[in-house]
Amino acid sequence: MVMGNLACTSHGATMVIPAPAFDPAATLAAVAGERCTSLYGVPTMFIAELADPSFETVDLSSLRTGIMAGSPCPVEVMKQVMERMGMAEVSICYGMTETSPVSLQTRSDDTIEQRVSTVGRVGPHIEVKIVDPVTGLTVPRGEPGELCTRGYSVMLGYWEQAEKSAGAEPAERPYRLGPIDAARWMHTGDIGVMDSEGYVSVTGRIKDMVIRGGENIYPREIEEFLYTHPDILDAQVVGVPDAKYGEELMVWVRLRDGADALDADALREFCSGKLAHYKIPRYVHIVDEFPMTVTGKIRKVEMREVSVALLEEADRT
């Protein structure tokens, strides 16, 4: 709505809307037919486009740039978008609906490494900081913490939800601050690390963190690694209850067309020696698609609920 439609409207650019809802084949056909130079989407959309049967037959030579945002992008996906789709100037954006919408963004003159492994630097007239999720104190560069942002883009509050807008006092927030604190900082709930040049890497979400046997695990690291498996199209990791360790890991996997079935033993063998033993998923669930919002974002809350139900059913049988 903002980075795409409003930018095109304000600059007199042509917008091409391929279908009433996302359709990878229709999107690729529209790019080729209309000679589009820019393509926008969330990572799951780009993954679907790269895997579409028509991909190798459409002419995407007009593509130059675009934006990938909405959820964390696997490094390998970003590389494929740049190499196979010709989007050499594609940009990663990071933000929230509550920050209208982007706080950080990579630039076309950033290095390849900066553009595939970070969400860039803060935008003009906006501030960002990384804080300890418990104390709220700013952490040194290079250390992980909750990413916060403030500036003209931060909303005044949730419409007619004063209690939600007010947040919580420090004594009442064991894991994170309220949505917006008194100093107008928006607390994102994402774990980030800022380097010496101001580039920020997002390593996970506080609410997605899995605590297994006292070890804090952020699923994104595991998801990034599993994407390198030749048969895996996409992977999403959630925590499920476990009597011994508190939580165990379950990975939902979408396989590439023609791939052999993948079971837990085969996955553990692939991960052995490459991931710490406590980060190797115990359970594997093969699916055709993930539960998603209308904008293509993964619904991990729903995935956890379904995962728990599947394990309970397995125990009964």
N, C-alpha and C positions, 0 to 999 in steps of 0.2 A: 504493500500500500504506500509506503513512504519512499524507500530506496528505489522502487520501480516506477509505480504510476505517477507519483508526484514529481519525481525527477524528470520523467519524460514530459509531463505536462508543462513544467516550468522552463524546460529547455527546447520545447518544440520537436521532440524526438517521436518517432513512430513506435507505438506499442503493439505487439502481436500477441494475442491471447489464443493459444492453440485449441482449447477445449473448455467446456464448463467446469470440469475438474481435471486434476493432473492425469495425463496419459502420456507415457514415455514415447510411444510411437508417434502420436500426434505432435508432440513437442519437437522431435527430431525432424518430422516432415515439414513443420512450420519454419524451423530454422533454415532448412534447405530451400524451401519454396519461396520464402520471403527474403532470403539472404541476410538474416539477422547477424548483427555484429556482437550482440551481448545476450547472455542467458543467465537468468536468476533461478535460484532454488535452494532447498535444504539438501543436506547430503544424501538422504534416502532417494531423492528425485534424481540426482546425478548418478547414483549407483544403478538405479533402474534404467536410466538412459544408456549407460555404458553396457548393460547386460541385455538390452533389447535386441531381438533377432534382426531388426532392420538396421542396426547401428552401422555395420560395415558397408551398407549399400547406399547410405545417404551422404550427400555432399555437405560437409560442415566447414568448408574452407573459408566461409565468410566470418566465422566466429573469431573474435579477438579478445573479448573481455567478458566480464559478468561478475556476479556476486554469489557466494555460497555462505549461508548463514542459517540461523535458526536452531542449530544443535551442533555439537562437536563433530568435526570432519576428520575421518581417518586420513593419516598422512598419505597412504597409498592411493586413496581416492583422489586427493588433491593432485597428486603427480599424474594420474591417468587423465584427469580433466585437462590439465595443461598440455600433456603430450598427445593423447588420442583425440581430444576434441578441439585442439588448436587454440585453447583459451589461455594464451601465454600471459595475459595481463589480468587474469581472474583475481578477485580480491576476496579475502575472508573478512567478514564483519562479525562483531560481537556486540550484543545489546539485549534489551528487554523491551517488551511492550511499554513498561513503566518508564522507560528512558527514551522514548520517541525517536527512533528505536536503537540507534547505534552509538556506542561509546568508544570502541576501539576498531581499527581497521588496518589491514595491510595495504601498502602502496605498490604501484606497479614497478617502482625502482628499488624495492626491497630485494634482498638476495633470495634465491630459491628456497634456501633453508628457512629463512625468516617467514616466508610466505606459506610454506607447507607445515611448519611446526608451531607457529604462534598465531594469535589473533590480532597482531599488529600493535600499534601505539595509540595513545589517547588522541581523540579528535580535538579541533580548535574549541576553546572556551569551555572545555570539560576537564574535570579532575578525576583521577582514579587513584586508589590506594589498595594495598593488600594488608589485611588486619588479622590478628589472632581471633578466631571465631568465638572464643570464650571471653577474653578480656576486652576486645575491641581495639587493642593497641596496634599501631602499625609495625609490621615485621620488617627486618632488613631485606634488601633486594637479594633474590636468590632463594628465599625461604617461602614455603607455601602458606597460604592463608585465604581468608574469604575476600573476594574481589568486591570493592565498593566503588560507586561512582556518584558524582554530583555535578550540577551545573544547570544551565537553562533548560536542558531536556528532561530533567527529572520531574515527574508529575507532582501535583500538589497533594494528591491522595486518591484513594479508591472511592469511586462515586457512591456517596451515601453509605459509606462503611467506615465511620470514624474510628471504631475500635481497631479494625485491621490496619488503618493508616497510621495509628499512633505507635504501633510496635509495642515492645515490652521493655521494662526496666532491666538493667544489668543483672540484678539478682534473680530475675525470672527467665533468663535466657541461657540455659546450659550449653547450647550448641551454636546459636547464632543470634544476631541482633534482629530487631524488628525490621519490617520492610523499609521504613524511612525514619532515621533518628532525628533528634532535635537540630543537628547541624546540617540537615537536608542531604545526608548521605543515603543513597539507595544501596541496601545490602542485597547482593544478588543471590547468595546461597551457593555460588560456584567457588571452587578452590582454584586459585591462580598463583602463578609465580612470575615475578617481574625481573628481567635481567638488567644489567648495568646500562643498557641503551634504551630502556623503557619498553621493550617488547614483552608482552604478556602471553604466557602459555596457560591455557585452562586445562587442568588435570582431572577434574571430576566435579561432582555435585555433592554437597554435604549430605543431602537427604538420600543420595544413592550409595553412600559409603556403607560397606559391609564390614562388620566386626567379627572376625573369625578367630576364636581362641586368643583374643587379646590383640590381634593384628588388624590394623586399619587398612582396608583394601578399597581402592577406587577402581570401579569397573572399566573405566576408559582405557587404562594401560593394557588390560587383558584383551579388550575389544580390538585395540590397535594391532596387537600381536596376532590375534586369530585371523585378522583380515589378510595376513600373509599366507594363510593356508591355501593351496591351489584350488581346493574344492569349495571354499567358503565364499559366498557372495557378500554376506553381511552377518554380523554377530552382535548380540546384545546380552549383557550379563546382569543378573539380579541376585540378591541374597534371599535365601529361604531358611526358615527355622531349623535348627539342629540341636538335639539333646546334648551332644558331647561338646561341640564347639560354639554353640550359641547361634551361629549362622553358617551355612554352606553356600557355595556358588552354583548357580544353574545358568547355563548359557543357552539362549535361543539362537538357532542357526538357520540361515537361508542358504541353501546349496546352489551352486551354479548348475545350469542345465547340463544334463548328462553325467553329473558327478555321482560316484558311488555313495551308498548310505554311510553315514558317519556315526559311530557309537562312542560311548564315553571312554572305552579303552583306547580306541584309535586316537581320540583327541588328547588323552593324557599322554600317550606316547609322543605325539607331535610337540606337546608343551614341555615334556621332561627335559631338564637341563637348560631350558631357555627361560622358563618362568620359575619364580620361587614356588616351592611345593604347595604352600598355602594359597597361592593364587591360581592354581590349576582347578578348573571347574569339576565338581563331582558329578553333576548331572548335565545331560545334553538333551535338548528338546528341538527336534527338527520341524520347521514350519515353512509354509509357503509365503507368509507375510507376517509382519509385526502389527500389533494394535497401534494405531496412530491417530493423531488429531486431524482435523480437516486441513491443517496447514502442513501435514507431513512430519510432525514431530512424534518421536517414539513415546508411547504411554507406558512408562516402566511401572507405574502404580498398578495398572491393570495386568501387566506381565507378572508381577509378584503375586497378585491374587490368584491368577490362573495357575501359576507354578505351585503354590501351596496346595491348591485343590487337586492338581495332578498327583502330587506326592502322597496326599492323604488317600486318594483313590487307590494308588499303587499299594499302600500299606494294607488297605482292606482286602485287596485281592491276593 
